[in-house]
Amino acid sequence: MIRVLVDGLIAALVAPECARCRALLDRPLDGAACPGCWAAIAPFPSRVCARCGDALPDGGPGPCCGTCSVDLGPIGSARALGPYEGALADLIQACKYQRRPTVAAGLGLRLRAVLEAWQVAVDVAVPVPLHPARERERGFNQADRIARALGVPVASALTRVVRTPPQAAATAAERHANVRGAFRLRDAAAVRGKVVVLVDDVLTTGATLAAAAEALATGGPERVVALTAARAALARR
């Protein structure tokens, strides 16, 4: 009852809008997106590559791609909620560029089902860190907000020591070169002997996740896997 009253008060006084469609939110305490926009996300089908998580064609060979189109480095396997398009891309962009951090928490809640279906016995989630200067500019790290909604222990075991240039226009080779040595392990005890899931918002070429996993590997984890909210189309060319 108290939550309903607070929702109504916020809706009446602030009139918050959905981060995607701009509809007024009836239940702003549930986050910055409306139920219709969450429902519009097109998830990956259940049949995906066992290594890179890309959708496999109906009737095609399995359980893996013929050749995975991303370089995951020391990461054993990866999964994502869906392709980086439509409602999912809109919500991720709103989270980062409109500074709507509750969207990240909503993504993390939806990734719980992906993690459960994956059946990987994860011990700890490690969010991919932003460079401190970039995190100050944004006000939060979306990967951290996603990780903390997964329902597993979270360790901020990595730090980003290089502020990399924007990657949007870079080739796969340039992306890997840009992030080489960008991360450093600061808490080896948090990952030693454990199954670690690296968490980020988007998987494109795998460069950032692979570089982060290389830093994690110095701490002696049992295994490193990766979980992202979305997978960009570039990664599937």
N, C-alpha and C positions, 0 to 999 in steps of 0.2 A: 504493500500500500504506500509506504514512504517513497519507494522508487517511482511508482506511478505519479505521485504528487510532484516529486522533483522533476521528473520528465516533463510534466505538464507546465510547471513553472518556467523551466528553461525554454521550452518551446514557445511559451507566451511572451517572455521578456526578451529573448535573444533572437528567436526565429532562425535557428541554425539550418543551413541548407545541406543537402547531400553533396558530397565532394564531386560526384560525377554528373548527376542529372539536374541538380539545383532544386529539386523538390524539397519542401519544408519537412524536416525530420520530426515525426511524432514522438520518437523515443531517442533523443540525443544521447542519453547515457549509454546506449548500445553501440555508439560509434558514429563516425562521420559519413556513413553511407547508408542508403535506404535498402530495405529488403529486396526491392525490385532489381537494384543494381548488383547486389550480391548474387541474386538468382540468375543474372544474365551472364555470369562467368561460365565459359565453356571449358570444362576440365579435360585433361587428357583421357583417352579411353583406358580401360583396364589393361589392355595389351600393349606394353611398352618394352623397349629394349632393356634387358636386365642390367646393362652397364650404364648407358648414358641417359636412359629414361625417355628417349624420343619415341613417339608413337610408331608402332609397326603396322604396315599395311595389312588389311584383312586378307587372310589366306596366304600371306607371305611367310618366308622362313623365320624361324625364331630359335632360341629366345633373345638373340641379339641382332643388332644391325649388321649388315655385311661389313661395313666400315663405319665406326662411330665418327660423326662429323665434328666432335669437339675433343680437344686435348685436355684430359682431366688430370694429367700428371699422376701423382701418387694416390688420387682419390679412387676408391674401389668401385663406386657406383653413384649415380645421381638420380634424383627425382624432382619433379616440379608439379605444381597444381595444374597448370595449363599453359598453352602458348601465349606469348606476349602480344596480345591483340585484343581488340574489342574492349569489353568492360574491364577485364583484368588489367590490361595496359593502362586504361584510363585511371583506374583506382591507384595503381602504383605511382603513376605520374602525379596524381593529386596528393598522395601521401608525401612525396618528396618535395614537390615544387610549390604546392599550396600549404605545406606544413600542416598536414592532417595526420598526426601520428596514430590516432586510434584506428585508422585504416590498416596500418601494419599489424596491430593486434588482431583485427578481424581476419587478415590473411593467415596469421599464425594459427588461429582457431580452425580455419578450414584446412590447413596443412596437417593438422592432427590426424585426419582421416587418411591422408596420403601416407603418413608415417606408419599408421597402424596396418594399412594394407600392404606396405612394403615388408613388414615382418623382419625388420632389422632391430636387434636388441641393443638399442642406443643407450649408452651410459651418460653422456653429457652432450649438450649442444653448445657450440662455439660460434657466435656471430662474427661475420667478417667485419672488422672495424673500419670506420672512416678515419682519415687523417684528422687529428685533433682540430686543426683550423677549419676543416670542412664541417666537422660536427658542430663546432661553435656557430658557424654560419647558419646551418640548418636547424639547430636546436635539439636534435636527437639523431640517433642512428637507427634507420628503419630496420636493418638486419637484427639489431638487438631487440627491438620491439616485437618482431616476428618470432624470434627465438623464445622470448619469455612467455609467449602464448601457446607454445607447443605442449606444455605439460610435462617436460623433462627438466632435469637440473641444467642450469646454464652457467658457463664459466667464461669470463672475459679474458681468455688465455692469450690472445694475440694483441699486438699493438701495431699500428701502421706508422712506419718511420719515414716513408717517402710520400709526398703529395703528388700523385700521378696526374698527368694532364687529362682532359676529357677524352674518353675513349670512343665516342660515338662514330667518328669518321675514320678511325684507325682500322687497319687490316688486322687479321688474326696474328700475324707475326709481330706487328707493331704493338699490339695489345700485350702479348707475352713479354716483349722487351721492356715495355713501360713499367710493368709491375714486378719485374725480376728484382728480388731483394727488398720489396716494398714492405714486407711484414717481418715481425720479430716475435718469437715466443717469449712471454714474460711470466708464465706460470706452468712450468713443466709438470708439476705434481697434479695439476687438474686434468691432464690428459694421459699421463703415463699408464700404459697397460689397459686403456679404455677404448671402447668403440665410440668414436667422436662423429657427430654430424655437424658439418660446417653449414651455416645458414646465411643466405643472402637473398636479395630481392629478385634479381634476374640473372640467369645463366645465358651468356651470349656465345663467346668462343671457349669459355672455360679458363681463360687466362688468370683472372683474379682469384678464382677458387683454387686453381692449381698452385699459384704462388703462395696463397695462405696455407694450403695443405703441406707444402714443402717446409714452411716454418713450423707447422705443427709436428711434422715427422721428426724433428730434432728432439722432441720430448718423449718419443717412444710410445705412441699410442698403438693399441692392438690393430686398429683399422680406422680409416677415415672415409666417410661417405659425405654426400652433399645434398642439401635440400633447399630449393628456391621456390619463391612464389610463382615465377614464370620462366619460360624458356623462349628466348628471342628467335625470330625466324632466321636471322643471320646464322645461328648455330646449326641450322638444319640444311644449309645449302650444300 
